[in-house]
Amino acid sequence: MTKDMQLLFETFLEQLSESVDETDFRDAMAGAAAGLELITFAYLSLPPQRSGEPRLISNYPARWTAHYLQNRYQKVDPVIIRARCGGCPFRWGPDMRGFATSQVQQRLFEEAAEFSIRCGLTIPIVDRRGCIAAVTFAADEPNPAFLRIAERYEQALQLMATCFHICVRRKLSGNRTVDGVSLTPREYECLQWAARGKSAWDIGGILGIKPRTAAFHLDNAKKKLGVRTKNQAIALLASSRSSML
């Protein structure tokens, strides 16, 4: 790993650790991708149940992502259908239209092209919990520069995609319940860092907030959980985590 790549990856991981919502995560991945001269990306996480909604974090044009979700294209998208099987990263482009046998799939490719999404590198993710997701880095055309970058950094992009997925799953799953009590994202995050032995001062530095703000969130968490000490709150957090496994 080159020195520049190491710095890019460290910065990316730091931003992931500080992210608390989809906007933060989008900016983290967009920044890292831009550092590799990759302009657009999309992370799509499929719901575990058929009735659930997918999570899409992307810097694609908002009109396209809204249209994609509204039409439930994730159910027919040949790229996502292939990614569901897991396996190695794969490149796709106009030549993949051979896989698009239905009119709906043909229309999907044509509509995506209107938003300058014509080819890409897609990284399938099937984690140990069975959750399925895909990260795609897209381009307007399969020019030599894009293909060279995709090939050169394929392993690094695969690692970045996996880290991104795990952090999104942990922080945005919506399950911030401890001992039956729902905490805010900041309260939960501060308590998580406290469980790792971090002080309010440390947590403030990690999250980019003032130490007294971190202490405020920890105090709120303790009050909600009905405990007096930080260690008691951490014990409840650990107990809640083990009951979810």
C-alpha positions, -999 to 999 in steps of 0.1 A, spaced: 0 0 0 14 34 -10 17 62 14 -10 82 -4 -33 51 -3 -27 46 34 -36 82 41 -67 80 20 -78 48 37 -71 61 72 -91 92 65 -119 71 52 -120 49 83 -120 80 105 -149 95 87 -168 63 89 -162 62 127 -176 97 130 -206 92 107 -240 93 123 -264 95 93 -267 87 56 -253 121 46 -221 115 67 -217 81 51 -223 94 16 -197 121 21 -171 97 35 -174 73 5 -177 101 -21 -145 117 -7 -125 84 -7 -138 76 -42 -128 110 -55 -93 105 -41 -91 75 -65 -107 96 -94 -139 77 -92 -167 102 -94 -200 84 -86 -209 55 -63 -239 37 -50 -244 15 -19 -275 -6 -20 -284 -28 9 -313 -52 4 -339 -58 31 -338 -92 49 -375 -95 44 -393 -92 10 -417 -66 24 -388 -44 36 -373 -14 19 -338 -12 6 -313 13 18 -296 34 -9 -267 57 -1 -253 73 -32 -241 105 -49 -259 96 -81 -284 123 -92 -312 125 -67 -338 122 -95 -324 89 -106 -322 73 -72 -357 84 -64 -369 70 -97 -350 37 -91 -365 31 -57 -400 42 -68 -400 17 -95 -384 -10 -73 -357 -15 -99 -336 -34 -74 -359 -64 -80 -350 -65 -117 -317 -48 -120 -293 -73 -137 -263 -59 -118 -281 -64 -84 -294 -98 -94 -258 -109 -101 -245 -93 -69 -270 -113 -49 -250 -144 -56 -219 -128 -39 -185 -136 -53 -158 -114 -67 -162 -78 -79 -173 -76 -115 -173 -50 -142 -204 -42 -163 -213 -19 -192 -232 -18 -224 -222 -53 -232 -241 -65 -201 -273 -57 -219 -273 -93 -232 -284 -103 -197 -313 -79 -198 -340 -99 -215 -371 -81 -203 -384 -48 -215 -382 -35 -180 -345 -43 -177 -338 -28 -211 -356 4 -200 -336 5 -168 -303 6 -186 -316 32 -210 -329 54 -182 -297 50 -162 -277 61 -193 -297 94 -193 -280 101 -160 -246 92 -172 -246 58 -156 -234 34 -184 -208 12 -168 -192 3 -135 -174 -19 -111 -198 -36 -86 -186 -52 -54 -211 -79 -40 -214 -81 -3 -229 -111 16 -219 -107 52 -218 -134 79 -254 -125 90 -266 -132 55 -272 -95 47 -269 -87 10 -256 -54 -4 -236 -41 -33 -213 -11 -38 -210 2 -74 -185 27 -87 -200 40 -120 -189 60 -150 -204 75 -181 -183 53 -204 -158 25 -201 -128 47 -210 -92 34 -204 -87 56 -173 -118 42 -155 -109 6 -164 -73 11 -153 -84 26 -119 -110 -2 -114 -84 -28 -120 -56 -12 -100 -76 -5 -69 -101 -34 -70 -89 -51 -38 -87 -17 -20 -122 -8 -32 -135 -42 -20 -121 -36 14 -136 -1 15 -170 -15 5 -169 -41 32 -159 -15 59 -187 8 46 -213 -19 48 -204 -30 83 -204 6 97 -237 14 80 -252 -18 93 -241 -11 129 -249 26 130 -280 29 108 -298 -4 115 -323 16 136 -317 -7 166 -304 16 193 -323 -1 220 -305 -9 253 -324 -29 279 -356 -20 261 -349 17 261 -344 36 229 -314 59 228 -306 87 203 -278 81 178 -254 102 197 -262 87 231 -258 52 217 -226 61 199 -211 77 230 -220 47 251 -204 24 225 -171 43 227 -173 44 265 -177 6 264 -143 5 246 -127 23 275 -128 58 261 -133 89 283 -156 118 275 -124 136 264 -115 108 240 -150 105 227 -152 142 220 -120 139 199 -132 109 180 -166 123 172 -155 159 166 -176 172 195 -167 189 228 -159 166 257 -187 182 278 -211 174 249 -200 138 250 -204 138 288 -239 153 283 -249 124 260 -235 98 284 -255 114 313 -287 113 292 -281 77 284 -276 68 321 -308 87 330 -328 69 304 -315 35 315 -322 43 351 -286 38 363 -262 60 382 -228 50 368 -212 47 334 -201 11 341 -237 2 348 -248 16 315 -220 -2 297 -231 -35 314 -267 -30 301 -253 -23 266 -232 -55 267 -262 -75 279 -284 -61 251 -258 -69 225 -254 -105 236 -292 -110 236 -292 -100 199 -267 -126 188 
